[in-house]
Amino acid sequence: MALEMELSPVTEEAFKKYFRELLLEQVNEIRQDEMKSRPYLNKKDMAAWLGVSKNTLDKFIKAGLKVSDINGSQLIGKQTALEFLKNHETYML
């Protein structure tokens, strides 16, 4: 059974803002939990986590993104990747 209500535009916007903030809080909590559970990822997973292609991740590495290489196993820290991106932020005109 659906409940329908007519809301004023101001009330509707207030509800939207409230639920948007609530959702963002939950997403941030999930991200923090994820950072703790797997702090390092292989290149394939890191590319997916950042939302870029593996080729783009390779360009980041060539540009200075640090990689832990232990006996041929390459892992990239999530915090390292975020710091790398933060350090390369710039204003685009």
Secondary structure, 3 states (H helix, E strand, C coil): CCCCCCCCHHHHHHHHHHHHHHHHHHHHHHHHHHHHHCCEECHHHHHHHHCCCHHHHHHHHHCCCCCEEECCEEEEEHHHHHHHHHHCCCCCC
